[in-house]
Amino acid sequence: MIGCLFAFLAGSVVLNVFKEELPDERESCLGAFLQGGVVQAALLLALRPVARPDLNQIRPRPVANLEHH
């Protein structure tokens, strides 16, 4: 119950900030938005790990037998 109330409060704060801080439709610039999205996507692609290990080729190490015979 507390989580739902916290989520509602956080959502209302975010919506109020968007309403006050974002420019009106006439003052916005679609080109700048698209340019920012392209730059962000390029940065994410450039900074991702280049080589990922194939998990099927990784074999677990054998565990020592701890049983005493």
mmJSON file of the N, C-alpha and C atoms, coordinates in Angstrom:
{"data_MODEL":{"atom_site":{
"group_PDB":["ATOM","ATOM","ATOM","ATOM","ATOM","ATOM","ATOM","ATOM","ATOM","ATOM","ATOM","ATOM","ATOM","ATOM","ATOM","ATOM","ATOM","ATOM","ATOM","ATOM","ATOM","ATOM","ATOM","ATOM","ATOM","ATOM","ATOM","ATOM","ATOM","ATOM","ATOM","ATOM","ATOM","ATOM","ATOM","ATOM","ATOM","ATOM","ATOM","ATOM","ATOM","ATOM","ATOM","ATOM","ATOM","ATOM","ATOM","ATOM","ATOM","ATOM","ATOM","ATOM","ATOM","ATOM","ATOM","ATOM","ATOM","ATOM","ATOM","ATOM","ATOM","ATOM","ATOM","ATOM","ATOM","ATOM","ATOM","ATOM","ATOM","ATOM","ATOM","ATOM","ATOM","ATOM","ATOM","ATOM","ATOM","ATOM","ATOM","ATOM","ATOM","ATOM","ATOM","ATOM","ATOM","ATOM","ATOM","ATOM","ATOM","ATOM","ATOM","ATOM","ATOM","ATOM","ATOM","ATOM","ATOM","ATOM","ATOM","ATOM","ATOM","ATOM","ATOM","ATOM","ATOM","ATOM","ATOM","ATOM","ATOM","ATOM","ATOM","ATOM","ATOM","ATOM","ATOM","ATOM","ATOM","ATOM","ATOM","ATOM","ATOM","ATOM","ATOM","ATOM","ATOM","ATOM","ATOM","ATOM","ATOM","ATOM","ATOM","ATOM","ATOM","ATOM","ATOM","ATOM","ATOM","ATOM","ATOM","ATOM","ATOM","ATOM","ATOM","ATOM","ATOM","ATOM","ATOM","ATOM","ATOM","ATOM","ATOM","ATOM","ATOM","ATOM","ATOM","ATOM","ATOM","ATOM","ATOM","ATOM","ATOM","ATOM","ATOM","ATOM","ATOM","ATOM","ATOM","ATOM","ATOM","ATOM","ATOM","ATOM","ATOM","ATOM","ATOM","ATOM","ATOM","ATOM","ATOM","ATOM","ATOM","ATOM","ATOM","ATOM","ATOM","ATOM","ATOM","ATOM","ATOM","ATOM","ATOM","ATOM","ATOM","ATOM","ATOM","ATOM","ATOM","ATOM","ATOM","ATOM","ATOM","ATOM","ATOM","ATOM","ATOM","ATOM","ATOM"],
"id":[1,2,3,4,5,6,7,8,9,10,11,12,13,14,15,16,17,18,19,20,21,22,23,24,25,26,27,28,29,30,31,32,33,34,35,36,37,38,39,40,41,42,43,44,45,46,47,48,49,50,51,52,53,54,55,56,57,58,59,60,61,62,63,64,65,66,67,68,69,70,71,72,73,74,75,76,77,78,79,80,81,82,83,84,85,86,87,88,89,90,91,92,93,94,95,96,97,98,99,100,101,102,103,104,105,106,107,108,109,110,111,112,113,114,115,116,117,118,119,120,121,122,123,124,125,126,127,128,129,130,131,132,133,134,135,136,137,138,139,140,141,142,143,144,145,146,147,148,149,150,151,152,153,154,155,156,157,158,159,160,161,162,163,164,165,166,167,168,169,170,171,172,173,174,175,176,177,178,179,180,181,182,183,184,185,186,187,188,189,190,191,192,193,194,195,196,197,198,199,200,201,202,203,204,205,206,207],
"type_symbol":["N","C","C","N","C","C","N","C","C","N","C","C","N","C","C","N","C","C","N","C","C","N","C","C","N","C","C","N","C","C","N","C","C","N","C","C","N","C","C","N","C","C","N","C","C","N","C","C","N","C","C","N","C","C","N","C","C","N","C","C","N","C","C","N","C","C","N","C","C","N","C","C","N","C","C","N","C","C","N","C","C","N","C","C","N","C","C","N","C","C","N","C","C","N","C","C","N","C","C","N","C","C","N","C","C","N","C","C","N","C","C","N","C","C","N","C","C","N","C","C","N","C","C","N","C","C","N","C","C","N","C","C","N","C","C","N","C","C","N","C","C","N","C","C","N","C","C","N","C","C","N","C","C","N","C","C","N","C","C","N","C","C","N","C","C","N","C","C","N","C","C","N","C","C","N","C","C","N","C","C","N","C","C","N","C","C","N","C","C","N","C","C","N","C","C","N","C","C","N","C","C","N","C","C","N","C","C"],
"label_atom_id":["N","CA","C","N","CA","C","N","CA","C","N","CA","C","N","CA","C","N","CA","C","N","CA","C","N","CA","C","N","CA","C","N","CA","C","N","CA","C","N","CA","C","N","CA","C","N","CA","C","N","CA","C","N","CA","C","N","CA","C","N","CA","C","N","CA","C","N","CA","C","N","CA","C","N","CA","C","N","CA","C","N","CA","C","N","CA","C","N","CA","C","N","CA","C","N","CA","C","N","CA","C","N","CA","C","N","CA","C","N","CA","C","N","CA","C","N","CA","C","N","CA","C","N","CA","C","N","CA","C","N","CA","C","N","CA","C","N","CA","C","N","CA","C","N","CA","C","N","CA","C","N","CA","C","N","CA","C","N","CA","C","N","CA","C","N","CA","C","N","CA","C","N","CA","C","N","CA","C","N","CA","C","N","CA","C","N","CA","C","N","CA","C","N","CA","C","N","CA","C","N","CA","C","N","CA","C","N","CA","C","N","CA","C","N","CA","C","N","CA","C","N","CA","C","N","CA","C","N","CA","C","N","CA","C","N","CA","C","N","CA","C"],
"label_alt_id":[null,null,null,null,null,null,null,null,null,null,null,null,null,null,null,null,null,null,null,null,null,null,null,null,null,null,null,null,null,null,null,null,null,null,null,null,null,null,null,null,null,null,null,null,null,null,null,null,null,null,null,null,null,null,null,null,null,null,null,null,null,null,null,null,null,null,null,null,null,null,null,null,null,null,null,null,null,null,null,null,null,null,null,null,null,null,null,null,null,null,null,null,null,null,null,null,null,null,null,null,null,null,null,null,null,null,null,null,null,null,null,null,null,null,null,null,null,null,null,null,null,null,null,null,null,null,null,null,null,null,null,null,null,null,null,null,null,null,null,null,null,null,null,null,null,null,null,null,null,null,null,null,null,null,null,null,null,null,null,null,null,null,null,null,null,null,null,null,null,null,null,null,null,null,null,null,null,null,null,null,null,null,null,null,null,null,null,null,null,null,null,null,null,null,null,null,null,null,null,null,null,null,null,null,null,null,null],
"label_comp_id":["MET","MET","MET","ILE","ILE","ILE","GLY","GLY","GLY","CYS","CYS","CYS","LEU","LEU","LEU","PHE","PHE","PHE","ALA","ALA","ALA","PHE","PHE","PHE","LEU","LEU","LEU","ALA","ALA","ALA","GLY","GLY","GLY","SER","SER","SER","VAL","VAL","VAL","VAL","VAL","VAL","LEU","LEU","LEU","ASN","ASN","ASN","VAL","VAL","VAL","PHE","PHE","PHE","LYS","LYS","LYS","GLU","GLU","GLU","GLU","GLU","GLU","LEU","LEU","LEU","PRO","PRO","PRO","ASP","ASP","ASP","GLU","GLU","GLU","ARG","ARG","ARG","GLU","GLU","GLU","SER","SER","SER","CYS","CYS","CYS","LEU","LEU","LEU","GLY","GLY","GLY","ALA","ALA","ALA","PHE","PHE","PHE","LEU","LEU","LEU","GLN","GLN","GLN","GLY","GLY","GLY","GLY","GLY","GLY","VAL","VAL","VAL","VAL","VAL","VAL","GLN","GLN","GLN","ALA","ALA","ALA","ALA","ALA","ALA","LEU","LEU","LEU","LEU","LEU","LEU","LEU","LEU","LEU","ALA","ALA","ALA","LEU","LEU","LEU","ARG","ARG","ARG","PRO","PRO","PRO","VAL","VAL","VAL","ALA","ALA","ALA","ARG","ARG","ARG","PRO","PRO","PRO","ASP","ASP","ASP","LEU","LEU","LEU","ASN","ASN","ASN","GLN","GLN","GLN","ILE","ILE","ILE","ARG","ARG","ARG","PRO","PRO","PRO","ARG","ARG","ARG","PRO","PRO","PRO","VAL","VAL","VAL","ALA","ALA","ALA","ASN","ASN","ASN","LEU","LEU","LEU","GLU","GLU","GLU","HIS","HIS","HIS","HIS","HIS","HIS"],
"label_asym_id":["A","A","A","A","A","A","A","A","A","A","A","A","A","A","A","A","A","A","A","A","A","A","A","A","A","A","A","A","A","A","A","A","A","A","A","A","A","A","A","A","A","A","A","A","A","A","A","A","A","A","A","A","A","A","A","A","A","A","A","A","A","A","A","A","A","A","A","A","A","A","A","A","A","A","A","A","A","A","A","A","A","A","A","A","A","A","A","A","A","A","A","A","A","A","A","A","A","A","A","A","A","A","A","A","A","A","A","A","A","A","A","A","A","A","A","A","A","A","A","A","A","A","A","A","A","A","A","A","A","A","A","A","A","A","A","A","A","A","A","A","A","A","A","A","A","A","A","A","A","A","A","A","A","A","A","A","A","A","A","A","A","A","A","A","A","A","A","A","A","A","A","A","A","A","A","A","A","A","A","A","A","A","A","A","A","A","A","A","A","A","A","A","A","A","A","A","A","A","A","A","A","A","A","A","A","A","A"],
"label_entity_id":["1","1","1","1","1","1","1","1","1","1","1","1","1","1","1","1","1","1","1","1","1","1","1","1","1","1","1","1","1","1","1","1","1","1","1","1","1","1","1","1","1","1","1","1","1","1","1","1","1","1","1","1","1","1","1","1","1","1","1","1","1","1","1","1","1","1","1","1","1","1","1","1","1","1","1","1","1","1","1","1","1","1","1","1","1","1","1","1","1","1","1","1","1","1","1","1","1","1","1","1","1","1","1","1","1","1","1","1","1","1","1","1","1","1","1","1","1","1","1","1","1","1","1","1","1","1","1","1","1","1","1","1","1","1","1","1","1","1","1","1","1","1","1","1","1","1","1","1","1","1","1","1","1","1","1","1","1","1","1","1","1","1","1","1","1","1","1","1","1","1","1","1","1","1","1","1","1","1","1","1","1","1","1","1","1","1","1","1","1","1","1","1","1","1","1","1","1","1","1","1","1","1","1","1","1","1","1"],
"label_seq_id":[1,1,1,2,2,2,3,3,3,4,4,4,5,5,5,6,6,6,7,7,7,8,8,8,9,9,9,10,10,10,11,11,11,12,12,12,13,13,13,14,14,14,15,15,15,16,16,16,17,17,17,18,18,18,19,19,19,20,20,20,21,21,21,22,22,22,23,23,23,24,24,24,25,25,25,26,26,26,27,27,27,28,28,28,29,29,29,30,30,30,31,31,31,32,32,32,33,33,33,34,34,34,35,35,35,36,36,36,37,37,37,38,38,38,39,39,39,40,40,40,41,41,41,42,42,42,43,43,43,44,44,44,45,45,45,46,46,46,47,47,47,48,48,48,49,49,49,50,50,50,51,51,51,52,52,52,53,53,53,54,54,54,55,55,55,56,56,56,57,57,57,58,58,58,59,59,59,60,60,60,61,61,61,62,62,62,63,63,63,64,64,64,65,65,65,66,66,66,67,67,67,68,68,68,69,69,69],
"pdbx_PDB_ins_code":[null,null,null,null,null,null,null,null,null,null,null,null,null,null,null,null,null,null,null,null,null,null,null,null,null,null,null,null,null,null,null,null,null,null,null,null,null,null,null,null,null,null,null,null,null,null,null,null,null,null,null,null,null,null,null,null,null,null,null,null,null,null,null,null,null,null,null,null,null,null,null,null,null,null,null,null,null,null,null,null,null,null,null,null,null,null,null,null,null,null,null,null,null,null,null,null,null,null,null,null,null,null,null,null,null,null,null,null,null,null,null,null,null,null,null,null,null,null,null,null,null,null,null,null,null,null,null,null,null,null,null,null,null,null,null,null,null,null,null,null,null,null,null,null,null,null,null,null,null,null,null,null,null,null,null,null,null,null,null,null,null,null,null,null,null,null,null,null,null,null,null,null,null,null,null,null,null,null,null,null,null,null,null,null,null,null,null,null,null,null,null,null,null,null,null,null,null,null,null,null,null,null,null,null,null,null,null],
"Cartn_x":[0.831,0.0,0.874,1.915,2.802,3.521,3.884,4.544,3.665,2.374,1.444,1.305,1.228,1.133,2.407,3.549,4.816,4.907,4.479,4.505,3.573,2.398,1.466,2.054,2.654,3.261,4.422,5.273,6.41,5.932,4.932,4.385,3.798,3.09,2.506,3.586,4.659,5.77,6.409,6.642,7.248,6.353,5.047,4.133,4.093,4.112,4.12,5.408,6.533,7.8,7.78,7.283,7.186,6.309,5.182,4.239,4.868,5.648,6.232,7.511,8.303,9.631,9.688,8.821,8.855,8.267,8.84,8.31,6.98,6.27,5.019,5.309,4.255,4.432,5.079,4.736,5.271,6.747,7.205,8.591,9.508,8.955,9.777,10.404,11.485,12.206,12.395,11.689,11.76,13.157,13.819,15.16,16.154,16.111,17.014,16.707,15.429,15.042,15.575,15.378,15.856,17.381,18.055,19.519,20.01,19.382,19.747,19.52,18.413,18.143,19.171,19.58,20.584,21.928,22.311,23.586,23.56,22.46,22.341,22.44,21.754,21.81,23.222,23.903,25.266,26.204,26.048,26.89,26.64,25.377,25.073,25.634,25.54,26.086,27.609,28.234,29.691,30.271,29.538,30.066,29.65,28.855,28.45,29.636,29.608,30.701,30.774,31.987,32.175,32.04,32.724,32.705,32.011,31.006,30.316,30.647,30.991,31.327,30.098,30.317,29.246,29.049,27.911,27.681,27.603,27.339,27.291,28.69,29.717,31.074,31.774,31.186,31.787,31.381,32.364,32.096,32.368,31.491,31.732,32.926,33.637,34.773,34.259,34.955,34.508,34.633,33.658,33.636,34.324,35.159,35.867,34.864,35.119,34.264,34.556,33.581,33.786,33.361,32.842,32.409,33.637,33.626,34.707,34.287,35.077,34.764,35.585],
"Cartn_y":[-1.19,0.0,1.253,1.235,2.403,2.585,1.481,1.562,2.227,1.906,2.52,4.013,4.398,5.826,6.568,5.956,6.568,6.699,5.667,5.719,6.81,6.95,8.0,9.377,9.578,10.863,11.178,10.196,10.414,10.719,10.014,10.275,11.664,12.101,13.442,14.518,14.289,15.246,15.318,14.158,14.133,14.835,14.574,15.22,16.732,17.191,18.632,19.277,18.602,19.141,19.206,18.154,18.182,19.336,19.524,20.567,21.954,22.176,23.489,23.732,22.705,22.885,22.703,21.877,21.672,22.879,23.245,24.393,24.075,25.127,24.946,24.368,23.919,23.3,24.274,25.528,26.508,26.769,26.616,26.923,25.706,24.539,23.342,23.187,22.393,22.195,20.691,20.136,18.708,18.298,19.146,18.834,18.628,19.491,19.354,18.086,17.743,16.514,15.285,15.254,14.115,14.027,15.166,15.176,14.634,15.017,14.494,12.999,12.515,11.078,10.288,10.826,10.143,10.119,11.236,11.29,10.318,10.273,9.354,7.904,7.56,6.193,5.839,6.781,6.522,6.308,7.097,6.922,5.569,5.175,3.883,2.726,2.826,1.765,1.746,2.909,2.974,2.491,2.662,2.324,0.947,0.207,-1.129,-2.082,-3.167,-4.142,-4.683,-4.732,-5.154,-6.663,-7.402,-8.861,-9.42,-10.221,-10.888,-12.369,-12.98,-14.406,-15.241,-16.294,-17.23,-18.099,-17.964,-18.656,-20.164,-20.629,-22.071,-22.689,-21.898,-22.419,-22.368,-21.672,-21.586,-22.829,-23.585,-24.817,-24.575,-25.059,-24.895,-25.736,-25.205,-25.952,-27.105,-28.222,-29.34,-28.995,-29.436,-29.19,-30.361,-30.034,-31.094,-31.944,-33.239,-34.151,-34.019,-33.545,-33.299,-34.483,-35.514,-36.681,-37.489,-37.971,-38.815,-40.267,-41.065,-42.487,-43.305],
"Cartn_z":[0.0,0.0,0.0,0.808,0.879,-0.453,-1.1,-2.403,-3.447,-3.434,-4.383,-4.131,-2.891,-2.569,-2.971,-2.728,-3.113,-4.626,-5.368,-6.83,-7.349,-6.757,-7.167,-6.907,-5.76,-5.424,-6.359,-6.617,-7.514,-8.925,-9.402,-10.728,-10.846,-9.82,-9.868,-9.849,-9.118,-9.113,-10.498,-11.114,-12.447,-13.459,-13.428,-14.371,-14.176,-12.933,-12.682,-13.174,-12.989,-13.477,-15.005,-15.666,-17.127,-17.593,-16.924,-17.334,-17.208,-16.17,-15.943,-16.734,-16.948,-17.529,-19.036,-19.611,-21.058,-21.772,-22.931,-23.66,-24.327,-24.706,-25.434,-26.812,-27.494,-28.807,-29.791,-29.721,-30.666,-30.426,-29.202,-28.863,-28.987,-29.225,-29.283,-30.663,-30.709,-31.963,-32.173,-33.15,-33.414,-33.869,-34.627,-35.117,-33.981,-32.982,-31.836,-31.055,-30.93,-30.237,-30.967,-32.294,-33.08,-33.062,-33.123,-33.076,-31.735,-30.651,-29.344,-29.239,-29.819,-29.805,-30.602,-31.745,-32.565,-31.85,-31.23,-30.506,-29.325,-28.606,-27.464,-27.922,-29.007,-29.526,-29.983,-30.633,-31.09,-29.908,-28.858,-27.662,-27.009,-26.906,-26.288,-27.1,-28.422,-29.266,-29.222,-29.119,-29.108,-27.779,-26.705,-25.385,-24.89,-25.687,-25.244,-25.368,-24.625,-24.744,-26.17,-26.699,-28.081,-28.204,-27.356,-27.445,-26.208,-26.454,-25.35,-25.428,-24.319,-24.377,-24.693,-25.429,-25.715,-24.48,-23.847,-22.578,-22.75,-23.964,-24.188,-24.183,-24.437,-24.488,-23.125,-22.176,-20.851,-20.065,-19.642,-18.9,-17.416,-16.569,-15.136,-14.689,-13.719,-13.174,-12.332,-12.342,-11.513,-10.026,-9.274,-7.834,-7.146,-6.183,-5.458,-4.683,-4.655,-3.937,-2.449,-1.706,-0.284,0.59,-0.026,0.739,1.154,2.399,2.901,2.812,2.099,1.944,2.887],
"occupancy":[1.0,1.0,1.0,1.0,1.0,1.0,1.0,1.0,1.0,1.0,1.0,1.0,1.0,1.0,1.0,1.0,1.0,1.0,1.0,1.0,1.0,1.0,1.0,1.0,1.0,1.0,1.0,1.0,1.0,1.0,1.0,1.0,1.0,1.0,1.0,1.0,1.0,1.0,1.0,1.0,1.0,1.0,1.0,1.0,1.0,1.0,1.0,1.0,1.0,1.0,1.0,1.0,1.0,1.0,1.0,1.0,1.0,1.0,1.0,1.0,1.0,1.0,1.0,1.0,1.0,1.0,1.0,1.0,1.0,1.0,1.0,1.0,1.0,1.0,1.0,1.0,1.0,1.0,1.0,1.0,1.0,1.0,1.0,1.0,1.0,1.0,1.0,1.0,1.0,1.0,1.0,1.0,1.0,1.0,1.0,1.0,1.0,1.0,1.0,1.0,1.0,1.0,1.0,1.0,1.0,1.0,1.0,1.0,1.0,1.0,1.0,1.0,1.0,1.0,1.0,1.0,1.0,1.0,1.0,1.0,1.0,1.0,1.0,1.0,1.0,1.0,1.0,1.0,1.0,1.0,1.0,1.0,1.0,1.0,1.0,1.0,1.0,1.0,1.0,1.0,1.0,1.0,1.0,1.0,1.0,1.0,1.0,1.0,1.0,1.0,1.0,1.0,1.0,1.0,1.0,1.0,1.0,1.0,1.0,1.0,1.0,1.0,1.0,1.0,1.0,1.0,1.0,1.0,1.0,1.0,1.0,1.0,1.0,1.0,1.0,1.0,1.0,1.0,1.0,1.0,1.0,1.0,1.0,1.0,1.0,1.0,1.0,1.0,1.0,1.0,1.0,1.0,1.0,1.0,1.0,1.0,1.0,1.0,1.0,1.0,1.0,1.0,1.0,1.0,1.0,1.0,1.0],
"B_iso_or_equiv":[0.0,0.0,0.0,0.0,0.0,0.0,0.0,0.0,0.0,0.0,0.0,0.0,0.0,0.0,0.0,0.0,0.0,0.0,0.0,0.0,0.0,0.0,0.0,0.0,0.0,0.0,0.0,0.0,0.0,0.0,0.0,0.0,0.0,0.0,0.0,0.0,0.0,0.0,0.0,0.0,0.0,0.0,0.0,0.0,0.0,0.0,0.0,0.0,0.0,0.0,0.0,0.0,0.0,0.0,0.0,0.0,0.0,0.0,0.0,0.0,0.0,0.0,0.0,0.0,0.0,0.0,0.0,0.0,0.0,0.0,0.0,0.0,0.0,0.0,0.0,0.0,0.0,0.0,0.0,0.0,0.0,0.0,0.0,0.0,0.0,0.0,0.0,0.0,0.0,0.0,0.0,0.0,0.0,0.0,0.0,0.0,0.0,0.0,0.0,0.0,0.0,0.0,0.0,0.0,0.0,0.0,0.0,0.0,0.0,0.0,0.0,0.0,0.0,0.0,0.0,0.0,0.0,0.0,0.0,0.0,0.0,0.0,0.0,0.0,0.0,0.0,0.0,0.0,0.0,0.0,0.0,0.0,0.0,0.0,0.0,0.0,0.0,0.0,0.0,0.0,0.0,0.0,0.0,0.0,0.0,0.0,0.0,0.0,0.0,0.0,0.0,0.0,0.0,0.0,0.0,0.0,0.0,0.0,0.0,0.0,0.0,0.0,0.0,0.0,0.0,0.0,0.0,0.0,0.0,0.0,0.0,0.0,0.0,0.0,0.0,0.0,0.0,0.0,0.0,0.0,0.0,0.0,0.0,0.0,0.0,0.0,0.0,0.0,0.0,0.0,0.0,0.0,0.0,0.0,0.0,0.0,0.0,0.0,0.0,0.0,0.0,0.0,0.0,0.0,0.0,0.0,0.0],
"pdbx_formal_charge":[null,null,null,null,null,null,null,null,null,null,null,null,null,null,null,null,null,null,null,null,null,null,null,null,null,null,null,null,null,null,null,null,null,null,null,null,null,null,null,null,null,null,null,null,null,null,null,null,null,null,null,null,null,null,null,null,null,null,null,null,null,null,null,null,null,null,null,null,null,null,null,null,null,null,null,null,null,null,null,null,null,null,null,null,null,null,null,null,null,null,null,null,null,null,null,null,null,null,null,null,null,null,null,null,null,null,null,null,null,null,null,null,null,null,null,null,null,null,null,null,null,null,null,null,null,null,null,null,null,null,null,null,null,null,null,null,null,null,null,null,null,null,null,null,null,null,null,null,null,null,null,null,null,null,null,null,null,null,null,null,null,null,null,null,null,null,null,null,null,null,null,null,null,null,null,null,null,null,null,null,null,null,null,null,null,null,null,null,null,null,null,null,null,null,null,null,null,null,null,null,null,null,null,null,null,null,null],
"auth_seq_id":[1,1,1,2,2,2,3,3,3,4,4,4,5,5,5,6,6,6,7,7,7,8,8,8,9,9,9,10,10,10,11,11,11,12,12,12,13,13,13,14,14,14,15,15,15,16,16,16,17,17,17,18,18,18,19,19,19,20,20,20,21,21,21,22,22,22,23,23,23,24,24,24,25,25,25,26,26,26,27,27,27,28,28,28,29,29,29,30,30,30,31,31,31,32,32,32,33,33,33,34,34,34,35,35,35,36,36,36,37,37,37,38,38,38,39,39,39,40,40,40,41,41,41,42,42,42,43,43,43,44,44,44,45,45,45,46,46,46,47,47,47,48,48,48,49,49,49,50,50,50,51,51,51,52,52,52,53,53,53,54,54,54,55,55,55,56,56,56,57,57,57,58,58,58,59,59,59,60,60,60,61,61,61,62,62,62,63,63,63,64,64,64,65,65,65,66,66,66,67,67,67,68,68,68,69,69,69],
"auth_comp_id":["MET","MET","MET","ILE","ILE","ILE","GLY","GLY","GLY","CYS","CYS","CYS","LEU","LEU","LEU","PHE","PHE","PHE","ALA","ALA","ALA","PHE","PHE","PHE","LEU","LEU","LEU","ALA","ALA","ALA","GLY","GLY","GLY","SER","SER","SER","VAL","VAL","VAL","VAL","VAL","VAL","LEU","LEU","LEU","ASN","ASN","ASN","VAL","VAL","VAL","PHE","PHE","PHE","LYS","LYS","LYS","GLU","GLU","GLU","GLU","GLU","GLU","LEU","LEU","LEU","PRO","PRO","PRO","ASP","ASP","ASP","GLU","GLU","GLU","ARG","ARG","ARG","GLU","GLU","GLU","SER","SER","SER","CYS","CYS","CYS","LEU","LEU","LEU","GLY","GLY","GLY","ALA","ALA","ALA","PHE","PHE","PHE","LEU","LEU","LEU","GLN","GLN","GLN","GLY","GLY","GLY","GLY","GLY","GLY","VAL","VAL","VAL","VAL","VAL","VAL","GLN","GLN","GLN","ALA","ALA","ALA","ALA","ALA","ALA","LEU","LEU","LEU","LEU","LEU","LEU","LEU","LEU","LEU","ALA","ALA","ALA","LEU","LEU","LEU","ARG","ARG","ARG","PRO","PRO","PRO","VAL","VAL","VAL","ALA","ALA","ALA","ARG","ARG","ARG","PRO","PRO","PRO","ASP","ASP","ASP","LEU","LEU","LEU","ASN","ASN","ASN","GLN","GLN","GLN","ILE","ILE","ILE","ARG","ARG","ARG","PRO","PRO","PRO","ARG","ARG","ARG","PRO","PRO","PRO","VAL","VAL","VAL","ALA","ALA","ALA","ASN","ASN","ASN","LEU","LEU","LEU","GLU","GLU","GLU","HIS","HIS","HIS","HIS","HIS","HIS"],
"auth_asym_id":["A","A","A","A","A","A","A","A","A","A","A","A","A","A","A","A","A","A","A","A","A","A","A","A","A","A","A","A","A","A","A","A","A","A","A","A","A","A","A","A","A","A","A","A","A","A","A","A","A","A","A","A","A","A","A","A","A","A","A","A","A","A","A","A","A","A","A","A","A","A","A","A","A","A","A","A","A","A","A","A","A","A","A","A","A","A","A","A","A","A","A","A","A","A","A","A","A","A","A","A","A","A","A","A","A","A","A","A","A","A","A","A","A","A","A","A","A","A","A","A","A","A","A","A","A","A","A","A","A","A","A","A","A","A","A","A","A","A","A","A","A","A","A","A","A","A","A","A","A","A","A","A","A","A","A","A","A","A","A","A","A","A","A","A","A","A","A","A","A","A","A","A","A","A","A","A","A","A","A","A","A","A","A","A","A","A","A","A","A","A","A","A","A","A","A","A","A","A","A","A","A","A","A","A","A","A","A"],
"auth_atom_id":["N","CA","C","N","CA","C","N","CA","C","N","CA","C","N","CA","C","N","CA","C","N","CA","C","N","CA","C","N","CA","C","N","CA","C","N","CA","C","N","CA","C","N","CA","C","N","CA","C","N","CA","C","N","CA","C","N","CA","C","N","CA","C","N","CA","C","N","CA","C","N","CA","C","N","CA","C","N","CA","C","N","CA","C","N","CA","C","N","CA","C","N","CA","C","N","CA","C","N","CA","C","N","CA","C","N","CA","C","N","CA","C","N","CA","C","N","CA","C","N","CA","C","N","CA","C","N","CA","C","N","CA","C","N","CA","C","N","CA","C","N","CA","C","N","CA","C","N","CA","C","N","CA","C","N","CA","C","N","CA","C","N","CA","C","N","CA","C","N","CA","C","N","CA","C","N","CA","C","N","CA","C","N","CA","C","N","CA","C","N","CA","C","N","CA","C","N","CA","C","N","CA","C","N","CA","C","N","CA","C","N","CA","C","N","CA","C","N","CA","C","N","CA","C","N","CA","C","N","CA","C","N","CA","C","N","CA","C","N","CA","C"],
"pdbx_PDB_model_num":[1,1,1,1,1,1,1,1,1,1,1,1,1,1,1,1,1,1,1,1,1,1,1,1,1,1,1,1,1,1,1,1,1,1,1,1,1,1,1,1,1,1,1,1,1,1,1,1,1,1,1,1,1,1,1,1,1,1,1,1,1,1,1,1,1,1,1,1,1,1,1,1,1,1,1,1,1,1,1,1,1,1,1,1,1,1,1,1,1,1,1,1,1,1,1,1,1,1,1,1,1,1,1,1,1,1,1,1,1,1,1,1,1,1,1,1,1,1,1,1,1,1,1,1,1,1,1,1,1,1,1,1,1,1,1,1,1,1,1,1,1,1,1,1,1,1,1,1,1,1,1,1,1,1,1,1,1,1,1,1,1,1,1,1,1,1,1,1,1,1,1,1,1,1,1,1,1,1,1,1,1,1,1,1,1,1,1,1,1,1,1,1,1,1,1,1,1,1,1,1,1,1,1,1,1,1,1]
}}}
